[in-house]
Amino acid sequence: MGFFKRPTLRNRDDKRTRAAELTLRESIYPLCLVTILFFLWGFSYGLIDTLNKHFQVVLGITRSRSSGLQAAYFGAYPLASLGHANWILRHWGYKACFIWGLFLYGVGSLIAWPCLLYRSFGGFCAAIFVIGNGLGSLETAANPYLAVCGPPKYSEIRINIAQAFNGIGTVVAPVLASYVFFKNTGTDQNALESVQWTYLAIACFVFALAVVYAYSSIPEITDADMAFQAESTHAGTDVKPFRKQYRLFHATFAQFCYTGAQVAIAGAFINYVTETRVINGVPTSSSTASQFLAGAQGAFTLGRFAGSGIMKFVRPRWVFLVFMTMCIIFIIPAITERGNTGMSMLYIVLFFESIIFPTIVALGMRGLGKYSKRGSGFIVAGVAGGAVVPPLLFAASDSQGKPNPQTGHAPTAIAMTVPMAFFIAAWSYSFCINFVPAYRNVADSFSTTEIGISNAHANDPENQLASGREGEGVMAKDETPSRTEAVVPNEKAS
């Protein structure tokens, strides 16, 4: 199969393409291509966290108003994952959704350029909303694609490794900001102008990447593929109507609560450090706090690599439960302690946050079968929590008055009770996936399957036919064949 082929985006969901049965070796190329996307939105997310504090300083806006960046960014996710992106994914496939997301990302980056030049906070929020739609489209396709492209038993490991590159992007962004954009600038408004060139470069890169995706051959995964995978693992819950996929809706709720807490903590991290860390009577500067944020995101990235390694030997659901519990335990001293001690607790919290988002995606999609594409839209829509919780945290912080480093009064530290409450709500899903049989049995059926590892399906005539030329495939068992479709010899349509 060549790298460049004549671009075609239309695909049929009633055909099996064998993409859901790829071996580790066969899945390397498409997974590497998709992993690039994770770095892109990690960089964008990390840059927003850094810009949040600097907009407060440069434009003189309140903490709660600056959270409009997070509200615009994550508020766009449900519009994409439940709306336009999900429609494109279901009717045109993964490749089309990737290209659409990159296009919106590039357009939003171009809009951000003049907004930063003229220091328009409202205009920049609008640009971030467009970027959020683009990244929401990419996540709607990329997370489920990683979860199902390759051996099912390694889905959590695949998505966590790819998400680790998302973490690398979140590390690079604050480092770039602290050493290039905001170093020794104080309230210098020219600092924001330097960021415009970054967004221009992002626009050029993502437009070029969209062209690569258009001409690159990546396997499509259809509803028929997912139905076959669910049936083969005996985990199929797609026999129930979509409205009765209660595990999916619980996963969506957990994603909403967890993502909201994660985004709130990251968005308030610089405020937390400048309010609580005082050295020789001098509060920590925003530039130094940005460097500490980069370190915290480094711990976050390290946690994803470590968690992925642990999942090779321990069931992912147990790793999920332990990491979720540790987040709750260590955020408590971050509320009560000050200085390096409190900041260290947040470092530990970010380490344990690492694997939660991608693991919720992977576990929540298990057994959905033909509902996988719709289900992924719901789980990604849970990212909208990032638009809800940060404003709550900053509103709670503003209600505590101004910080006083000399007395230890730190409004942002007190407001960390908000993400703690949402962590506890998200913990309910990690409990159910381990101790409620209806949740646990579906998760474990994927952990033991040999699809994509052994040759259990190598002699399946459907596989032999579906592995042929591009565009060939096999119809789902409940579909009626037409004269133009490839079907299994001697198989009767039911």
VENRAMO-V270599 format. One record per residue. N is the residue number from 1. RES is the residue in one small letter. PHI is phi in radians with two decimals (none if undefined). Layout:
BEGIN
n = (N;N)
res = (RES;RES)
phi = (PHI;PHI)
END
This chain:
BEGIN
n = (1;2;3;4;5;6;7;8;9;10;11;12;13;14;15;16;17;18;19;20;21;22;23;24;25;26;27;28;29;30;31;32;33;34;35;36;37;38;39;40;41;42;43;44;45;46;47;48;49;50;51;52;53;54;55;56;57;58;59;60;61;62;63;64;65;66;67;68;69;70;71;72;73;74;75;76;77;78;79;80;81;82;83;84;85;86;87;88;89;90;91;92;93;94;95;96;97;98;99;100;101;102;103;104;105;106;107;108;109;110;111;112;113;114;115;116;117;118;119;120;121;122;123;124;125;126;127;128;129;130;131;132;133;134;135;136;137;138;139;140;141;142;143;144;145;146;147;148;149;150;151;152;153;154;155;156;157;158;159;160;161;162;163;164;165;166;167;168;169;170;171;172;173;174;175;176;177;178;179;180;181;182;183;184;185;186;187;188;189;190;191;192;193;194;195;196;197;198;199;200;201;202;203;204;205;206;207;208;209;210;211;212;213;214;215;216;217;218;219;220;221;222;223;224;225;226;227;228;229;230;231;232;233;234;235;236;237;238;239;240;241;242;243;244;245;246;247;248;249;250;251;252;253;254;255;256;257;258;259;260;261;262;263;264;265;266;267;268;269;270;271;272;273;274;275;276;277;278;279;280;281;282;283;284;285;286;287;288;289;290;291;292;293;294;295;296;297;298;299;300;301;302;303;304;305;306;307;308;309;310;311;312;313;314;315;316;317;318;319;320;321;322;323;324;325;326;327;328;329;330;331;332;333;334;335;336;337;338;339;340;341;342;343;344;345;346;347;348;349;350;351;352;353;354;355;356;357;358;359;360;361;362;363;364;365;366;367;368;369;370;371;372;373;374;375;376;377;378;379;380;381;382;383;384;385;386;387;388;389;390;391;392;393;394;395;396;397;398;399;400;401;402;403;404;405;406;407;408;409;410;411;412;413;414;415;416;417;418;419;420;421;422;423;424;425;426;427;428;429;430;431;432;433;434;435;436;437;438;439;440;441;442;443;444;445;446;447;448;449;450;451;452;453;454;455;456;457;458;459;460;461;462;463;464;465;466;467;468;469;470;471;472;473;474;475;476;477;478;479;480;481;482;483;484;485;486;487;488;489;490;491;492;493;494)
res = (m;g;f;f;k;r;p;t;l;r;n;r;d;d;k;r;t;r;a;a;e;l;t;l;r;e;s;i;y;p;l;c;l;v;t;i;l;f;f;l;w;g;f;s;y;g;l;i;d;t;l;n;k;h;f;q;v;v;l;g;i;t;r;s;r;s;s;g;l;q;a;a;y;f;g;a;y;p;l;a;s;l;g;h;a;n;w;i;l;r;h;w;g;y;k;a;c;f;i;w;g;l;f;l;y;g;v;g;s;l;i;a;w;p;c;l;l;y;r;s;f;g;g;f;c;a;a;i;f;v;i;g;n;g;l;g;s;l;e;t;a;a;n;p;y;l;a;v;c;g;p;p;k;y;s;e;i;r;i;n;i;a;q;a;f;n;g;i;g;t;v;v;a;p;v;l;a;s;y;v;f;f;k;n;t;g;t;d;q;n;a;l;e;s;v;q;w;t;y;l;a;i;a;c;f;v;f;a;l;a;v;v;y;a;y;s;s;i;p;e;i;t;d;a;d;m;a;f;q;a;e;s;t;h;a;g;t;d;v;k;p;f;r;k;q;y;r;l;f;h;a;t;f;a;q;f;c;y;t;g;a;q;v;a;i;a;g;a;f;i;n;y;v;t;e;t;r;v;i;n;g;v;p;t;s;s;s;t;a;s;q;f;l;a;g;a;q;g;a;f;t;l;g;r;f;a;g;s;g;i;m;k;f;v;r;p;r;w;v;f;l;v;f;m;t;m;c;i;i;f;i;i;p;a;i;t;e;r;g;n;t;g;m;s;m;l;y;i;v;l;f;f;e;s;i;i;f;p;t;i;v;a;l;g;m;r;g;l;g;k;y;s;k;r;g;s;g;f;i;v;a;g;v;a;g;g;a;v;v;p;p;l;l;f;a;a;s;d;s;q;g;k;p;n;p;q;t;g;h;a;p;t;a;i;a;m;t;v;p;m;a;f;f;i;a;a;w;s;y;s;f;c;i;n;f;v;p;a;y;r;n;v;a;d;s;f;s;t;t;e;i;g;i;s;n;a;h;a;n;d;p;e;n;q;l;a;s;g;r;e;g;e;g;v;m;a;k;d;e;t;p;s;r;t;e;a;v;v;p;n;e;k;a;s)
phi = (none;-1.33;-1.24;-1.86;-2.43;-1.04;-1.16;-2.53;-1.84;-1.30;-2.44;-1.98;-1.44;-1.61;-1.98;-1.54;-1.96;1.27;-1.14;-1.37;-2.08;-1.11;-1.40;-1.01;-1.15;-1.17;-1.59;-1.08;-1.08;-1.09;-1.18;-1.12;-1.13;-1.25;-1.08;-0.99;-1.11;-1.13;-1.11;-1.07;-1.41;-1.16;-1.12;-1.10;-1.12;-1.13;-1.20;-1.14;-1.02;-1.28;-1.14;-0.93;-1.16;-1.29;-1.17;-1.04;-1.35;-1.23;-1.73;1.16;-1.77;-1.31;-1.11;-1.17;-1.22;-1.13;-1.20;-1.04;-1.07;-1.13;-1.11;-1.19;-1.17;-1.47;-1.16;-1.33;-1.06;-1.13;-1.07;-1.38;-1.24;-1.79;-2.02;-1.09;-1.18;-1.17;-1.11;-1.11;-1.07;-1.32;-1.77;-2.13;1.85;-1.18;-1.04;-1.08;-1.19;-1.06;-1.13;-1.07;-1.10;-1.13;-1.08;-1.13;-1.04;-1.14;-1.10;-1.08;-1.14;-1.17;-1.15;-1.14;-1.00;-1.19;-1.12;-1.22;-1.07;-1.77;0.96;-1.72;-1.16;-1.09;-1.13;-1.17;-1.08;-1.13;-1.10;-1.12;-1.11;-1.16;-1.06;-1.06;-1.11;-1.15;-1.23;-1.10;-1.14;-1.13;-1.19;-1.01;-1.66;-1.23;-1.08;-1.16;-1.09;-1.14;-1.19;-1.97;-1.56;2.15;-0.97;-1.03;-1.17;-1.86;-1.08;-1.14;-1.16;-1.04;-1.24;-1.26;-1.13;-1.11;-1.18;-1.11;-1.25;-1.07;-1.12;-1.07;-1.08;-1.23;-1.37;-1.10;-1.06;-1.18;-1.12;-1.06;-1.17;-1.28;-1.68;-2.02;-1.42;-2.05;-1.21;0.98;-1.76;1.03;-1.78;-1.05;-1.25;-1.17;-1.04;-1.20;-1.11;-1.19;-1.24;-1.03;-1.20;-1.13;-1.19;-1.14;-1.13;-1.05;-1.04;-1.09;-1.17;-1.24;-1.14;-1.14;-1.15;-1.09;-1.14;-1.04;-1.10;-1.09;-1.79;-1.52;-1.64;-2.11;-1.17;-1.56;-2.00;-1.77;-1.08;-1.13;-1.06;-1.23;-1.11;-1.11;-1.10;-1.13;-1.16;-1.21;-1.58;1.03;-1.99;-1.15;-1.86;-1.32;-1.28;-1.53;-1.06;-1.04;-1.16;-1.82;-1.47;-1.16;-1.08;-1.09;-1.20;-1.18;-1.10;-1.12;-1.07;-1.09;-1.11;-1.05;-1.19;-1.14;-1.07;-1.03;-1.16;-1.07;-1.15;-1.11;-1.14;-1.14;-1.18;-1.72;-1.05;-1.12;-1.04;-1.04;-1.18;-1.16;-1.53;-1.83;-1.79;-2.15;-1.99;0.95;1.39;-1.93;-1.13;-1.14;-1.32;-1.12;-1.11;-1.16;-1.10;-1.11;-1.18;-1.15;-1.08;-1.06;-1.13;-1.14;-1.18;-1.13;-1.10;-1.05;-1.15;-1.02;-1.07;-1.22;-1.15;-1.12;-1.10;-1.10;-1.16;-1.12;-1.15;-1.22;-2.05;-2.17;-0.98;-0.96;-1.16;-1.27;-1.07;-1.03;-1.09;-1.13;-1.13;-1.13;-1.14;-1.11;-1.04;-1.19;-1.12;-1.52;-1.36;-1.10;-1.15;-1.15;-1.36;-1.63;-1.62;-2.27;1.20;-1.14;-1.13;-1.10;-1.12;-1.10;-1.11;-1.17;-1.02;-1.16;-1.03;-1.13;-1.05;-1.41;-1.16;-0.80;-1.62;-1.21;-0.99;-1.15;-1.24;-1.07;-1.06;-1.14;-1.21;-1.17;-1.57;-1.13;1.40;-1.29;1.00;-1.16;-1.61;-1.04;-1.18;-1.15;-1.11;-1.08;-1.09;-1.19;-1.13;-1.16;-1.08;-1.08;-1.08;-1.02;-1.00;-1.17;-1.62;-1.76;-1.26;-0.97;-1.05;-1.13;-1.09;-1.23;-1.15;-1.11;-1.14;-1.08;-1.20;-1.56;1.47;-1.44;-1.24;-2.34;-1.02;-1.22;-1.68;1.50;-1.33;-2.24;-0.98;-1.17;-1.11;-1.10;-1.22;-1.13;-1.13;-1.15;-1.11;-1.06;-1.09;-1.28;-1.04;-1.09;-1.12;-1.18;-1.04;-1.02;-1.25;-1.12;-1.20;-1.13;-1.17;-1.81;-2.15;-1.79;-0.95;-1.08;-1.50;-1.14;-1.12;-1.15;-1.10;-1.27;-1.13;-1.37;-1.23;-1.88;-1.21;-1.88;-1.07;1.46;-2.04;-1.63;-1.70;-1.03;-2.02;-1.15;-1.62;-1.11;-1.02;-1.13;-1.11;-1.08;-1.28;-1.24;-1.52;-1.44;-1.18;-1.06;1.72;-1.40;-3.07;-2.22;-1.33;-1.10;-1.14;-1.73;-1.84;-1.64;-1.28;-1.98;-1.19;-1.71;-1.88;-1.42;-2.29;-1.31;-1.00;1.15;-1.68;-1.55;-1.31;-1.55)
END
